[in-house]
Amino acid sequence: MNRIPTALRLLAAAFASLALLMLTARPVLAQSILRDTETEALLNDMAAPLVKAAGLEPGNVQIVLVANPSINAFVAGGQIIYIHSGLIEAADTANEVQGVIAHELGHITGGHINRLHEGMGNAARVSLLSLLLGVAAAAAGAGEVAPGIMMAGQRAAIGSFLAFSRVQEASADAAGAQYLSAAGISGRGSLSFFRKLQGELSMRGYRRNDETEFLQTHPLSVDRIQRLRETYVADPAWDAPDDPRLQARFEAVKAKLAGYLGQPEQILRAYPPSDTSVAAHYARAYAFHKDARIEQALAETRALLAKEPDNPYFLELKGQVLLESGRPREAIAPLREATRLTGNAPLIGSIYGHALIAAEDPAYHEEALRVLRASVARDRANAFAWHQLGVIYAQQGDQARAMLASAEQQALRRDHAAALRNARGAEAGLPVGSPDWLRAQDIGMAAQAALERERSRPRR
């Protein structure tokens, strides 16, 4: 009986397990990114003092909210921190989320993503060595020994990688504690959130023993939490009070996300009519709107505006409810004011532009064009705004710029074939050498290169 093919099959299984670990160690970006002006402003304000303490430029660090119910946050290259919506749901205070942000900043300043390949390389070398030893044993007639050698090598490789990961986590813990201290922010939230995560692991069946701690890529051991507690308690910022305004904003955004993402019946149970807080009105407004109970949704927005008449996000919500319920003319006034109060925030401006177009009145076309051009100028990654801008250009008979706006939208969505077609169409109709003509060329060349890369990939 030939033992070598058997050994190779075992090796393939070992490498597959190791590869799976490598992939899960580096979080895969979810496709659904949540964009909301109020939420982004809150996260940026929460992060700003920590970013400064880390020695980074605030404008270069981005906080991205991912629509994912799991409790997680991660970095995946560059200076971008991804936070799952499930983490916001699980947190009770803004201070808890700041603790998470501080930890993730520690990963950024430590260059941990850039060093990930180092840990993977060490693990792969250990696994390869076990392959060679196992194949040699099989070739020498000791086939019964080969599987054990390979499996031991696989375990050692995984252990090597997880040890590397634990070192990075400890480094991020230390850096995060330093940034919280420098910003004068208490570590109480960080500590309480780690304890929550530890409780979550326990409920899922994880227990503290050598094997489970060995296999956890983000080990939340009692020892790790105790070390953090000792660090935080000794810090002068430990007794610093939470910022009440930041906390109020956090509670509102948390309720807003719950209403937007959750099931209406669950939200209405969690926020009954007897609860007249801003957070409760916010959650119920989204829940009613999601359930097509428009008048009740509008009643909640009126209650919010009665508390804060000049809150741009309450005005945005009112306009959005009206617009999406088929009443665009009524939506224009609150959305216009929300756009003004936020200094032309591009996400709100794009909804405002949509309302102006949906009103189907040529008198609004110039205003819509102005608003939408301002929106894409400040946020070129706003695919919805590009779509609306293309609509208004088409309605005004400017087909070349309508095609250019479509190309911008399609490029963002990685529809390279459509982006190339529209970019070439726009280029043919635009004045040669103009900024729009040059932009059409750029999009077309980028789309062409992307298509060529796709065609050159080997097919399985």
C-alpha positions, -999 to +999 in steps of 0.1 A: +000+000+000+014+034-010+016+056+021+027+088+004-006+098-013-023+092+021+003+115+038-002+141+011-040+141+016-034+146+053-011+174+046-037+191+023-062+189+052-036+204+075-028+233+052-066+239+047-071+242+084-041+265+088-053+287+058-087+289+074-072+302+106-051+328+087-083+341+070-103+343+102-074+360+120-077+389+096-114+399+095-131+399+062-148+432+054-185+430+053-201+444+022-228+464+040-214+497+053-237+519+072-235+556+063-252+582+085-241+618+092-250+618+128-234+585+136-202+593+118-200+627+135-204+610+169-178+583+162-153+609+150-159+631+180-154+601+203-122+591+186-107+626+181-089+629+215-076+594+212-063+599+177-045+630+189-030+611+219-018+584+194+001+610+175-020+606+144-038+632+122-075+631+129-084+637+093-064+606+083-082+581+107-116+569+096-142+551+117-164+529+095-196+513+108-204+478+094-239+464+095-231+432+113-248+420+145-217+404+160-196+421+186-164+431+169-141+458+158-109+455+138-084+472+115-076+458+081-049+480+067-044+518+066-058+540+093-094+527+092-112+512+122-142+491+114-168+488+141-197+463+139-232+476+146-234+447+171-207+463+192-227+495+194-257+475+205-238+457+232-222+488+246-239+508+274-218+539+273-197+560+249-168+554+272-170+516+264-167+523+227-139+547+233-120+519+250-124+497+219-113+526+196-082+531+218-073+494+215-078+494+177-056+525+174-029+505+192-031+480+163-027+508+138+003+525+155+019+491+161+017+483+124+001+449+133-016+444+100+016+450+081+033+424+103+006+398+099+025+381+071+054+376+095+032+355+118+017+337+089+052+330+074+065+315+107+034+292+109+037+281+073+074+272+078+065+250+108+037+233+088+060+228+058+086+211+080+061+187+094+051+179+058+086+170+049+091+149+080+058+131+075+065+123+038+100+111+047+085+088+074+059+074+049+086+069+022+107+050+048+079+026+054+067+041+087+033+052+072+016+048+106+038+075+121+034+101+093-002+113+102+009+119+138+039+140+126+018+161+103-010+167+128+016+177+155+031+200+130-002+216+122-009+221+159+025+237+163+019+260+133-014+271+147+001+276+181+029+297+166+004+320+148-019+324+179+011+332+201+020+359+176-016+372+177-016+373+215+016+394+215-001+419+192-032+420+214-011+427+245+007+454+227-026+470+216-039+468+251-009+487+264-011+513+237-048+518+241-044+523+279-017+549+271-039+568+247-069+568+271-046+582+298-031+609+276-066+620+265-078+621+301-105+594+294-111+567+320-104+531+313-136+520+332-155+516+299-127+496+284-126+473+314-164+468+316-166+461+279-139+434+280-158+418+309-189+418+288-170+400+260-157+375+285-192+369+297-203+364+260-176+338+255-187+320+287-223+319+275-212+303+242-195+275+260-159+287+263-142+280+296-108+290+310-084+261+304-052+257+284-069+244+252-095+271+248-071+299+257-047+284+232-073+285+204-087+319+210-072+345+186-083+373+209-079+357+243-100+373+270-084+356+299-089+366+335-051+374+336-054+398+307-084+416+322-066+417+356-036+433+340-057+459+323-075+467+356-042+472+374-031+496+346-064+516+345-069+519+383-035+533+387-041+559+361-051+595+372-079+594+346-096+564+363-120+586+382-126+610+353-164+614+348-180+605+315-189+633+292-227+636+296-232+653+262-213+625+245-233+599+264-266+615+254-255+615+218-244+579+221-278+568+235-296+585+207-275+570+180-277+535+196-315+538+196-315+551+160-294+521+148-317+497+167-348+512+151-332+511+117-317+476+119-341+458+142-375+442+138-403+468+145-421+446+170-390+440+190-381+477+190-416+487+201-414+463+230-379+476+240-391+513+237-427+514+249-449+545+246-444+552+283-407+560+275-406+596+264-368+600+261-351+612+230-337+577+224-371+561+226-388+585+202-359+580+178-361+542+179-399+542+176-398+566+146-376+543+127-396+512+137-429+528+127-414+540+094-400+506+087-434+491+094-451+516+070-469+533+098-462+567+085-484+589+107-471+573+138-435+578+125-442+614+119-457+618+153-425+606+168-405+631+147-427+659+159-421+648+195-383+649+188-385+684+172-406+696+201-376+688+223-350+702+199-365+723+171-331+730+155-316+695+156-306+688+120-308+650+124-344+651+136-352+674+106-334+649+084-355+621+098-388+640+092-378+647+056-367+612+050-400+598+063-420+622+041-399+616+011-400+578+013-437+578+019-443+596-014-445+632-001-414+648-016-427+684-017-433+683+021-399+668+026-380+696+009-383+722+038-370+700+066-342+686+044-332+720+032-329+732+069-311+700+079-286+706+051-281+742+061-277+734+098-250+708+091-230+730+068-241+711+037-233+676+050-230+655+019-251+626+030-280+648+040-275+669+009-279+639-013-313+631+003-323+667-001-313+666-038-333+635-042-364+652-027-360+681-051-359+658-081-387+636-068-410+667-066-410+666-104-409+704-108-384+720-132-383+750-108-362+728-084-337+715-110-311+742-106-312+739-068-309+701-070-280+704-094-262+728-070-269+707-039-258+674-055-226+688-070-217+701-036-224+667-021-201+647-045-174+674-042-172+667-005-178+630-006-168+614-038-176+579-024-213+587-022-227+565-049-263+575-042-255+612-048-237+604-081-269+585-092-291+615-083-267+639-100-269+617-132-307+619-131-307+657-129-281+660-157-303+638-179-334+658-171-316+689-182-304+673-214-267+671-205-262+635-215-224+636-214-223+646-178-252+622-170-230+594-183-200+607-164-220+607-131-232+571-139-196+561-145-186+575-111-214+555-095-205+523-113-168+526-105-176+529-068-197+497-072-169+480-091-191+475-122-161+480-144-177+472-177-206+497-172-181+523-159-160+519-190-189+522-214-202+554-197-168+569-193-161+565-230-195+579-238-190+609-215-155+615-230-169+616-265-194+643-255-174+666-232-151+695-242-116+681-249-092+690-221-119+701-196-118+688-160-148+665-167-132+652-198-100+644-180-120+627-152-139+606-178-105+595-191-093+586-157-123+565-149-121+548-183-085+538-179-090+525-144-120+505-155-101+491-185-072+481-163-095+464-138-112+444-166-078+433-180-068+421-145-100+401-142-094+385-177-058+376-168-067+357-137-064+319-142-097+301-144-104+271-123 
